[in-house]
Amino acid sequence: MLKKKTHKTVCSYCGVGCGILVDVDHKGKIEVDGDPEYPSNKGMLCSKGRNLNYVAQDTSDRIMHPEMRWSRNHPLQKVSWDTAFERAAAVFKSIIAKHGPDSVGFYVSGQCLTEEYYLVNKITKGFIGTNNVDTNSRLCMSSAVVGYKKALGEDSVPISYEDIELADCFLIAGANPAWCHPILYRRLEKHKEENPNVKIIVVDPRKTQTCASADLHLQILPGTDVILFNAIARWLIEKKKIDKNFIKKHTSNFDACKESAFTLSLRQAAEKCGVPIADIRKAAQYIGDANKFISMWTMGLNQSVIGVSKNVSLLNLSLLTGQIGKPGCGPFSLTGQPNAMGGREVGGMASLLAAHKDLGNPQHRKEVSDFWGGKEIKSEPGYTATEMFDALESGKLKAIWIICTNPAVSMPNVKKVEKALKNAAFVVVQDISHNSETTKFADLLLPAAGWLEKEGTMTNSERRISYLPKVIDAPGEALPDAEILWRFAQAMGYEGFDYNNASEVYDEHCLLTKGTNIDITGLSHERLKNEGSFQWPVPHKTHPGTPRLFTDFNFHTNDKRAHFNAPQSLYNKSEETDIDFPLVLNTGRVRDQWHTRTKTGKVKRLLTHIPQPYLEMNKVDAYLRKLKEGDVAVIKSRRGEVQVKVKINFDIRERVVFLPMHWGKVLNNDFGRANNLTNDLVDPVSKEPDFKYCAVQVEKFVKP
Ligand code: SF4
């Protein structure tokens, strides 16, 4: 009997990064299961991961060949890879020669493997000579990146999942891990079941599924997180529940934190946040009494015009209590995408440089450009995600190359993005499937290999780097993204892109990290294949990896101390509500869908949970609008309109509504697309958009 072959890999969805066993039988049939030996998930998988075999085997929607149009009015036509590379290089060279290197840009994804992310950064920053390379991670984690750098001197998640089982108090803010990071949440839930004294505080304007395990739910008004964290800080200081020794020896700028925390009294803070003062005291007491305290957060803090202020004010709580650098404690941002962390390691944003080096530091720029042997790297950051589409709209950016992301659904104020893509002189879309709404804007469409069809590495939320093997052949003429990129670089005439495989790209990336705080010179594809996953840094070939950072309390700032930061803004400076748009719209994820549904949307089983977009609203708001459960409502903002059915409950605050972000077109119209409504305001430092706050009106749909 022919045996199945089993391969070890990692889930391609969220940043929990669960280990997966993939069985392939002699007919090519694929089955998946959780890897019991993988430390992050210990054999568990959520509904999305468990159904990945359907996604991997369904090639019905795949892009099979390069396709090109000779002009905007012509349809896409099948071409050879040689023709595709020749055209891409010719157009890029011509635009760069005429308008300069800053007239082109790349917009990539936290789903790219580290090798792909590395190459696209090398091409743009090192050879084209522009920093116009940004990623959809800008839409989710860039406020956390800035917060970590300000507080710890490095974009570093200091702890591991194993710290969850050691902690006795959790503050989960702006996150719904029960749905969005299910396996991580399952570990937390089990820990709480086994240790009822463990305290869980949830901060969210909605009563989400995560609240089921919470001892305390602070259902704050949208945008008031900084005021809440400051109030907790004030209580900790007043009640002397701070770690004075740690603050004195290992931190700086405490006075600025204190001054900010004392701006409002607890009573004023409670009024602003819309929660009882007793609940703020209770939360602070839980944190102050904890032996081991962990804060967890995601988009509710990051996706805001004051995202950096929210991050630093939360990080201040870990520093005040000295809860960092020891087992079972620390701040813990949860990444939304499988390799958002890997992208940050290779400098995969317009404001970052490879190997966590500093784009603003001339010495660092020289080190990287000397290593690559290309052009001098520019000091000014390139266009960030929203800036890139603004520049396309205004004509400053002429060509854009989009890899593995679907901005025609995922970007804020998305109608503007569609206009920008129509206005572009040249759009390259490199993706696996026609399901992405962005493919229709392509002048050149490049078929990429998908999960299981290419090799490379990814880093999950706990800095754990894993190797993903090639298990099956890609359909049609699809190529690994890394190969597409190095062949484009060769077509451009750039030196230093004569790779034979992704392993060589990885070796180069590892070498560039030598001597840095993320040194992974001890890693290679071979070692990861043979010995399993490692948490960075891994500075030599027998190094076991690093579960926790800052255990010596030497932070990566200039003075080696962790820095308290006063939030720049206490108040949300987002779009105002008024008589025409009196409600605040919050957008987010549901349990069984992921991003813009290009993969999860084609798995029937995942559609049984929530098959259609919906608007969640409070009963009082629904009553005022004569809306009943299941009625179709029209949601209008200053930018556009959405029509979906309503779900009515008391789980969401009055005057706040929630719409899932996943849906693009439903029944050939875009009436479920949340980003028809959202605004494109961004945090002034992190440039992360404000997906959690826009002013809307809701009315009952009346047939015309
Ligand atoms: Fe995949 Fe995340 Fe689910 Fe794990 S929790 S199986 S990484 S989607």
Residues whose N, C-alpha, C, O or C-beta is under 5 A from the ligand:
A	BS01	SF4	C11 Y13 C14 V16 G17 C18 L45 C46 K48 G49 H181 P182 I183
